[in-house]
Amino acid sequence: MKNNVLFLLIVLLMSGISGKMEAREVVSFNDGWEFKKGPFSKDAMQAVQKWNTDWQEVTIPHTWNADDMQKKVSAFYEGVAYYRKKCTFPDNMEGKRIFLRFEGVGSCAEVYINGYLAGTHKGAYSAFVCEIGSQVKFGEENEIVVKADNASRPDVIPTNHILFGVYGGIYRPVWLIVTEPCNIVVNDCASSGVYITQKNVSKKSAEVTVKVKVDNATMAPALLELENTVYDMNGKLVKKHSQSFELTPQGVQNYISHFRLNNPHLWQGREDPYLHKVVSRLMQNGRVIDEIVQPLGLRNYEVVAGKGFFLNGKRYPMYGVTRHQDWWGLGSALTNKEHDFDLAQIMDIGATTVRFAHYQQSDYIYSRCDTLGLVIWAEIPFVNRVTGQEWDNAHQQMRELIRQSFNHPSIYVWGIHNEVYHPHGYTAALTQSIHDLCKLEDPDRYTVSVNGYGHANHPVNQNADIQGMNRYFGWYERKVQDIKPWIEKMEQEYPWQRLMLTEYGADANIKHQTEILGDALNWTSPFYPETFQTKTHEYQWSVIKDHPYIIASYLWNMFDFAVPMWTRGGVPARNMKGLVTFDRKIKKDSYFWYKANWSKAPVVYITGRRNRNRYRADTSVTVYSNQGEPALYINGKKAGSPRQGTTSVHFIFDNVKLALGENILEAKVQQKDSVIQDCIVWYYHPENETENQTILIKEKEHTGL
């Protein structure tokens, strides 16, 4: 522990936190923590004994559910755990304002400094700030204790763990923030304190407003100057506005700068994610005492019923995926490395928009979407059920989401709820109230509520700007092909509706394969063949792409994820609708289906590579190619010509003859100077029929271990 204290002192000194500090300092506060998991006995003596022994050293981000929430059903620990850290704050920090900013604690937190309660927070996914300066003993050792509790409760959304698990712990980074007594506000819902709005954005001009919230913690007025500056991507000054004022100590006060930018370089999604930046500087007596830097992507979003999504007046393709944040073996305790990996896969597949479901995700990942040009749906975890006690917390979490993410140009819509219905009256009123809050906080972005049952005129879903519908044709309802008449009926009966297909797809256990498929699969059975997922996506995307009435579509899901209260498809605690396995090691066939349809990168891919043991000598072979018509070779002999499948990249070779035993399948597309190709191996034997259809998994499930 002494080493941790010394390390903190060194970091603080190296970071320039001293009496000469001229602007805020933000220091990582993730090392030197100890951890202890409950439950704790109600007997005082036993509780004290447990408290004093067996603390585990951990590094933040950390969760205690990385293992138990992912392997067994309803066998995870939900409840109280504690984190503690001892550190010394140098004497020259006295007189500064000192904050701890927690990016995420699952799910309810209490923060204590030297035994005194410094702050509380309800909600696992939004950041929060505690000001701790008044509890700190300078030049002495201080003890910081954080109580975390991820038990589901009726007054905090989500109110259960049914659709996904709420991982416990300090699972996102912690930051120490030190400022002068007068500062750009730190504790306005843990936001930046700077709010950038834009109006009338076009290639000719853009109107930008920068609102800065400023606070004075002294007991006397202070003469200050606020400077807001807009820079282009290369750091060149575009516009600057300064104003002087007397800041009284009577609450947070707002100061506004207006800019008109001529011939601006616009943020055009993946095509051209051009970012300006806004620098807000607070100055006193000619020196900078606080500074905040925020992104500025100049863009205009428009959602037009029946026609689609428009970015800066240009119709923009909304190729959408959804993403849950958890990883196999890590839970939700991720570093930027994992976030970057997920985004790389999303970019690789050719997606243009992401629904981050069903909760606020890391600010880092939103920032990266700004730079990558991904168009983002951000939402709160108001899902699945209502209790009648979550009203205040749902508003709190939405307010935090908006204020913390306000300046990200990538975000175009705020998600209000997902599949929440009963009781209808209460839920409709709560949804309407959250929508109203969104418009109060941010009148320029859209809102969306999500319907899971196909009721277009349901009162719960007609009180947002956009209606989302989750439809799993062929999986939870009817047949795969029923998506087409459903869309056509919606087009006819609700032409005015801004409609998005917000979830669709099917589970796929990569150990389950078959050569025989119907048009529907009973999700209650233990057999989840990958081939059915592939068929679902092949057909349903072909329908979606031809109907601009569907403004955006979001396949469910980019990655498999943990569902700690389910057992489906032979795997406990797992939702397997992802295009990529939970461990991120295997891309399912459906991944390459979308990559071939969406991406500009060359794709030639033979499906069914895990469906190796074949029992039909006369079969068909499917190839995805966005490079033109492929040639197919079976054991070196060219097969016949393919027929066109559901889209222009979909090629099906019928009446392919397999030889007994090993068969090498090669698909090739000849380019000017190269050949793009793919190769897989199948094994044919009539006796494979029984093995092919079996439900039991003879091998250990693929876990990446």
Buried (B, 14 or more C-beta within 10 A) or exposed (E): EEEBBEEBBEBBEEBEBEEEBBBBBBBEBBBBBBBBBBEBEEEEEEBEEBEEEEBEEBEBBBBBBBEBBBBEBEEBBBBBBBBBBBBBBBEBBBEBBBBBBBBBBBBBBBBBBBEEEBBEBBBBBBBBBBBBBEBBEBEEEBEBBBBBBBBBBBBBBBBBBBBBBBBBBBBBBBBBBBBBBBBBBBBBBBBBBBBBBBEEBEEEEBEBBBBBBBBBBEEEEBEBBBBBBBBBEEEEEBBEBEEEBEBEBEEBBEBBBEBEBEEBBBBBBBEEBBBBBBBBBBBBEEEBBBBBEBBBBBBBBBBEBBEBBBBBEEEBBBBBBBBBBBBBEBBBBBEEEBBEEBBEBBBBBBBBBBBBBBBBBBBBBBBBBBBBBBBBBBBBBBBBBBBEEBBEBBBBBBBBBBBBBBBBBBBBBBBBBBBBBEEEEBBBBBBBBBBEBBBEBBEEBBBBBBBBEEBBEBBBBBBBBBBBBBBBBBBBBBEBBBBBEBBEEBBEEBEEBBBBBBBBBBBBBBBBBBBEBEBBBEBEEBBBBBBBBBBBBBBBBBBBBEBBBBBBBBBBBBBBBBBBBBBBBBBBBBBBBBBBBBBBEBBBBBBBBBBBBBBEEBBBBBBBBBBBBBBBBEBBBBBBBBBEEBBBBBEEEEBEEBEEBBBEBBBBBEEBEBEEEEBEBBBBBEEEEEEBBBEBEBBBBEEBBEEBBEEEBEEEBBBEE
